[in-house]
């Protein structure tokens, strides 16, 4: 019976996870296009996943800027100074 109660919760979390990353990725791509004047295709190539990827660096930036490579430095809100990002 425990599995029958836990399964819907796990299913919901697993379905929501890609969407959470997708929003961060979209934010990154939009920032690269707007701030670095790159094409959307170039920005998508720059959007690397993972814990040390450019999307996470941008989303969790701890300063005023973050270097994402290819001569592109993004201005970002200091995530450490506000609760909830």
N, CA, C and O of each residue as an XYZ file, in Angstrom:
340
protein
N       0.816     -1.199      0.000
C       0.000      0.000      0.000
C       0.862      1.266      0.000
O       0.453      2.288     -0.552
N       2.022      1.211      0.598
C       2.872      2.399      0.623
C       3.268      2.852     -0.772
O       3.279      4.048     -1.064
N       3.591      1.898     -1.628
C       4.003      2.239     -2.983
C       2.866      2.929     -3.724
O       3.104      3.851     -4.505
N       1.651      2.498     -3.490
C       0.523      3.110     -4.187
C       0.329      4.568     -3.780
O      -0.220      5.354     -4.552
N       0.766      4.935     -2.591
C       0.665      6.339     -2.154
C       1.863      7.154     -2.622
O       1.729      8.340     -2.920
N       3.010      6.538     -2.687
C       4.236      7.252     -3.050
C       4.357      7.426     -4.558
O       4.875      8.443     -5.021
N       3.892      6.460     -5.323
C       4.035      6.491     -6.771
C       3.489      7.773     -7.407
O       4.193      8.376     -8.218
N       2.281      8.215     -7.083
C       1.785      9.461     -7.698
C       2.663     10.674     -7.378
O       2.826     11.564     -8.213
N       3.214     10.705     -6.192
C       4.091     11.818     -5.813
C       5.366     11.785     -6.641
O       5.787     12.810     -7.176
N       5.982     10.615     -6.749
C       7.199     10.482     -7.543
C       6.948     10.783     -9.012
O       7.777     11.408     -9.673
N       5.821     10.347     -9.514
C       5.468     10.621    -10.893
C       5.322     12.128    -11.121
O       5.817     12.658    -12.115
N       4.654     12.805    -10.214
C       4.484     14.254    -10.335
C       5.795     15.005    -10.309
O       6.010     15.910    -11.116
N       6.676     14.640     -9.391
C       7.984     15.295     -9.290
C       8.804     15.038    -10.538
O       9.450     15.953    -11.048
N       8.793     13.803    -11.046
C       9.583     13.486    -12.235
C       9.057     14.210    -13.471
O       9.837     14.553    -14.360
N       7.764     14.445    -13.540
C       7.209     15.167    -14.679
C       7.459     16.664    -14.600
O       7.544     17.328    -15.633
N       7.576     17.205    -13.400
C       7.797     18.636    -13.232
C       9.258     19.023    -13.404
O       9.534     20.159    -13.789
N      10.191     18.145    -13.140
C      11.611     18.466    -13.197
C      12.067     18.989    -14.551
O      12.754     20.010    -14.593
N      11.718     18.339    -15.667
C      12.160     18.869    -16.955
C      11.606     20.260    -17.246
O      12.266     21.075    -17.891
N      10.392     20.527    -16.767
C       9.803     21.838    -17.003
C      10.517     22.918    -16.209
O      10.637     24.051    -16.675
N      10.986     22.587    -15.029
C      11.731     23.556    -14.224
C      13.023     23.923    -14.926
O      13.399     25.095    -14.961
N      13.713     22.930    -15.491
C      14.949     23.213    -16.216
C      14.650     23.949    -17.501
O      15.411     24.828    -17.905
N      13.546     23.600    -18.153
C      13.196     24.242    -19.412
C      13.020     25.745    -19.219
O      13.451     26.524    -20.068
N      12.400     26.165    -18.126
C      12.243     27.593    -17.865
C      13.577     28.278    -17.671
O      13.785     29.382    -18.174
N      14.480     27.646    -16.954
C      15.812     28.201    -16.736
C      16.571     28.268    -18.050
O      17.280     29.238    -18.321
N      16.420     27.237    -18.859
C      17.100     27.215    -20.161
C      16.558     28.319    -21.061
O      17.322     29.009    -21.736
N      15.244     28.482    -21.069
C      14.639     29.549    -21.870
C      15.105     30.921    -21.406
O      15.383     31.789    -22.234
N      15.195     31.129    -20.098
C      15.694     32.390    -19.551
C      17.128     32.640    -20.014
O      17.481     33.757    -20.394
N      17.953     31.587    -19.979
C      19.345     31.699    -20.412
C      19.424     32.068    -21.891
O      20.151     32.986    -22.271
N      18.677     31.350    -22.716
C      18.706     31.606    -24.162
C      18.253     33.029    -24.465
O      18.874     33.717    -25.275
N      17.186     33.470    -23.827
C      16.704     34.839    -24.039
C      17.739     35.871    -23.611
O      17.904     36.893    -24.277
N      18.439     35.616    -22.504
C      19.468     36.548    -22.029
C      20.635     36.613    -23.005
O      21.155     37.697    -23.272
N      21.054     35.466    -23.542
C      22.170     35.450    -24.497
C      21.787     36.189    -25.773
O      22.581     36.965    -26.303
N      20.582     35.954    -26.266
C      20.122     36.628    -27.486
C      20.060     38.137    -27.259
O      20.519     38.915    -28.096
N      19.498     38.544    -26.135
C      19.313     39.969    -25.858
C      20.618     40.678    -25.505
O      20.913     41.742    -26.048
N      21.401     40.090    -24.593
C      22.577     40.784    -24.078
C      23.824     40.602    -24.937
O      24.650     41.511    -25.012
N      23.978     39.457    -25.584
C      25.199     39.176    -26.347
C      24.987     39.250    -27.851
O      25.916     39.043    -28.632
N      23.756     39.547    -28.247
C      23.427     39.694    -29.672
C      23.782     38.452    -30.476
O      24.263     38.551    -31.605
N      23.544     37.281    -29.889
C      23.752     36.008    -30.581
C      22.429     35.556    -31.160
O      21.365     35.980    -30.707
N      22.496     34.690    -32.170
C      21.263     34.132    -32.721
C      20.693     33.117    -31.734
O      21.387     32.657    -30.828
N      19.439     32.782    -31.919
C      18.814     31.801    -31.037
C      19.518     30.445    -31.156
O      19.669     29.737    -30.160
N      19.941     30.088    -32.343
C      20.645     28.815    -32.556
C      21.984     28.808    -31.809
O      22.348     27.806    -31.193
N      22.715     29.929    -31.866
C      23.980     30.025    -31.138
C      23.743     29.943    -29.629
O      24.489     29.280    -28.908
N      22.707     30.620    -29.168
C      22.391     30.615    -27.741
C      22.016     29.214    -27.269
O      22.393     28.809    -26.169
N      21.281     28.476    -28.089
C      20.905     27.110    -27.722
C      22.123     26.214    -27.608
O      22.171     25.338    -26.744
N      23.123     26.425    -28.482
C      24.367     25.650    -28.406
C      25.141     25.987    -27.141
O      25.816     25.126    -26.577
N      25.048     27.234    -26.691
C      25.767     27.676    -25.486
C      25.088     27.195    -24.206
O      25.710     27.198    -23.144
N      23.833     26.784    -24.288
C      23.059     26.371    -23.113
C      23.422     24.937    -22.724
O      22.722     23.989    -23.078
N      24.519     24.799    -21.998
C      24.965     23.464    -21.608
C      24.320     23.062    -20.291
O      24.206     23.876    -19.374
N      23.896     21.792    -20.196
C      23.235     21.298    -18.988
C      24.240     20.849    -17.927
O      25.452     20.922    -18.128
N      23.725     20.398    -16.828
C      24.562     19.834    -15.769
C      24.868     20.826    -14.666
O      24.572     22.016    -14.768
N      25.473     20.297    -13.600
C      25.761     21.133    -12.433
C      26.768     22.231    -12.728
O      26.739     23.280    -12.084
N      27.657     22.014    -13.687
C      28.639     23.047    -14.013
C      28.345     23.687    -15.363
O      29.214     24.337    -15.945
N      27.124     23.508    -15.863
C      26.744     24.053    -17.157
C      26.429     25.542    -17.106
O      26.274     26.125    -16.033
N      26.340     26.132    -18.264
C      26.123     27.571    -18.362
C      24.747     27.995    -17.859
O      24.596     29.090    -17.315
N      23.743     27.136    -18.036
C      22.392     27.487    -17.585
C      22.371     27.638    -16.066
O      21.807     28.599    -15.543
N      22.981     26.697    -15.365
C      23.023     26.750    -13.902
C      23.887     27.920    -13.437
O      23.541     28.593    -12.466
N      24.995     28.169    -14.109
C      25.842     29.315    -13.751
C      25.039     30.610    -13.829
O      25.166     31.479    -12.965
N      24.215     30.736    -14.865
C      23.405     31.933    -15.030
C      22.299     32.001    -13.986
O      22.056     33.061    -13.410
N      21.634     30.889    -13.740
C      20.502     30.886    -12.814
C      20.936     31.103    -11.370
O      20.191     31.687    -10.583
N      22.130     30.640    -11.013
C      22.587     30.734     -9.628
C      23.743     31.709     -9.468
O      24.526     31.584     -8.526
N      23.863     32.661    -10.357
C      25.010     33.568    -10.323
C      25.127     34.238     -8.956
O      24.136     34.621     -8.334
N      26.361     34.360     -8.525
C      26.589     34.938     -7.200
C      27.173     36.342     -7.295
O      27.644     36.890     -6.298
N      27.145     36.908     -8.454
C      27.662     38.255     -8.641
C      26.836     38.987     -9.683
O      25.755     38.536    -10.062
N      27.342     40.100    -10.137
C      26.597     40.909    -11.094
C      26.669     40.355    -12.512
O      25.774     40.606    -13.318
N      27.728     39.600    -12.827
C      27.886     39.037    -14.162
C      28.328     37.585    -14.080
O      28.843     37.128    -13.060
N      28.115     36.876    -15.174
C      28.598     35.504    -15.291
C      29.085     35.307    -16.723
O      28.378     35.614    -17.684
N      30.320     34.784    -16.848
C      30.915     34.516    -18.155
C      30.419     33.157    -18.633
O      30.649     32.146    -17.969
N      29.747     33.124    -19.767
C      29.208     31.873    -20.286
C      29.942     31.407    -21.541
O      29.468     30.508    -22.236
N      31.074     31.998    -21.833
C      31.886     31.581    -22.963
C      31.528     32.289    -24.250
O      30.576     33.067    -24.311
N      32.313     32.002    -25.283
C      32.116     32.580    -26.625
C      32.081     34.108    -26.597
O      31.366     34.729    -27.384
N      32.852     34.711    -25.693
C      32.895     36.161    -25.584
C      31.625     36.775    -25.033
O      31.355     37.954    -25.260
N      30.859     36.005    -24.327
C      29.574     36.466    -23.802
C      29.592     36.488    -22.280
O      29.816     35.468    -21.629
N      29.353     37.666    -21.733
C      29.218     37.828    -20.292
C      27.825     38.384    -20.030
O      27.456     39.443    -20.539
N      27.056     37.649    -19.225
C      25.677     38.047    -18.955
C      25.566     38.821    -17.653
O      26.193     38.477    -16.651
N      24.760     39.866    -17.685
C      24.397     40.596    -16.475
C      23.299     39.790    -15.807
O      22.343     39.384    -16.468
N      23.415     39.555    -14.531
C      22.367     38.798    -13.863
C      22.134     39.326    -12.460
O      22.981     39.987    -11.858
N      20.951     39.007    -11.970
C      20.582     39.391    -10.622
C      21.358     38.504     -9.645
O      21.449     37.294     -9.854
N      21.905     39.075     -8.608
C      22.658     38.327     -7.606
C      21.710     37.429     -6.832
O      20.951     37.900     -5.984
N      21.755     36.129     -7.126
C      20.838     35.176     -6.509
C      21.068     35.043     -5.005
O      20.150     34.674     -4.272
N      22.260     35.335     -4.546
C      22.556     35.143     -3.133
C      21.946     36.245     -2.261
O      21.884     36.108     -1.039
N      21.499     37.334     -2.888
C      20.978     38.435     -2.078
C      19.458     38.434     -1.980
O      18.875     39.309     -1.339
N      18.817     37.460     -2.610
C      17.366     37.406     -2.506
C      16.904     35.991     -2.242
O      17.435     35.037     -2.810
N      15.936     35.861     -1.399
C      15.415     34.545     -1.076
C      14.520     34.087     -2.228
O      13.655     34.828     -2.694
N      14.746     32.865     -2.670
C      13.945     32.318     -3.762
C      14.467     32.660     -5.125
O      13.763     32.456     -6.114
N      15.690     33.179     -5.224
C      16.282     33.448     -6.539
C      15.904     34.739     -7.032
O      16.314     35.127     -8.126
